[in-house]
């Protein structure tokens, strides 16, 4: 299949499979409602990560367009 004609959902699934552990933890915490995406400190505590790791994970998730819809609320 030509890359430009791939299904967007399949592309997102491929990105999700390649996430780092930090990205997966942050994604799950936001999706489950454990912490709001704007509260980096709480996300860090919930995910057992540093603030820097959470910030980088949020940037990468934003770049990959994988943040849950709750992120925009």
C-alpha positions in Angstrom: 0.0 0.0 0.0 1.2 3.5 -0.8 2.1 5.3 2.5 0.1 8.4 1.5 -3.0 6.3 1.1 -2.9 4.4 4.3 -5.9 4.4 6.6 -5.4 7.1 9.3 -6.6 4.8 12.0 -4.0 2.2 11.0 -1.3 4.8 11.2 -2.4 5.8 14.7 -2.4 2.1 15.8 1.1 1.8 14.4 2.2 4.8 16.3 0.6 3.5 19.5 2.5 0.2 19.2 5.8 2.1 19.1 5.2 4.3 22.1 7.8 4.4 24.9 6.9 3.2 28.4 6.6 6.8 29.6 4.3 7.8 26.7 2.1 4.7 27.4 1.9 5.6 31.1 1.0 9.2 30.5 -1.5 8.3 27.8 -3.2 5.7 30.1 -3.3 8.1 33.1 -5.0 10.8 31.0 -7.4 8.4 29.3 -8.4 6.8 32.6 -9.0 10.2 34.2 -6.3 9.6 36.9 -4.8 13.1 36.3 -5.6 16.0 34.0 -3.1 16.6 31.2 -2.4 20.2 32.4 -1.2 18.9 35.8 2.3 17.7 35.1 3.1 17.2 38.8 0.1 14.9 39.4 0.8 13.0 36.1 4.4 12.5 37.3 3.2 11.1 40.6 0.6 8.8 39.1 2.9 7.5 36.4 6.0 7.3 38.7 8.0 9.5 36.3 9.8 12.8 36.6 8.2 16.1 35.5 10.7 16.2 32.6 9.7 12.7 31.4 6.0 13.7 31.6 6.6 16.9 29.6 8.5 15.1 26.9 5.8 12.3 26.7 3.1 15.0 26.4 5.0 16.7 23.6 5.5 13.4 21.7 1.9 12.3 22.2 0.8 15.7 20.8 3.1 15.4 17.9 1.8 11.9 17.1 -1.8 13.2 17.5 -2.5 10.4 20.1 -3.8 12.4 23.0 -7.3 11.4 24.2 -10.2 13.7 23.6 -10.2 14.5 27.3 -7.0 16.4 26.7 -8.9 19.3 25.0 -11.6 19.5 27.7 
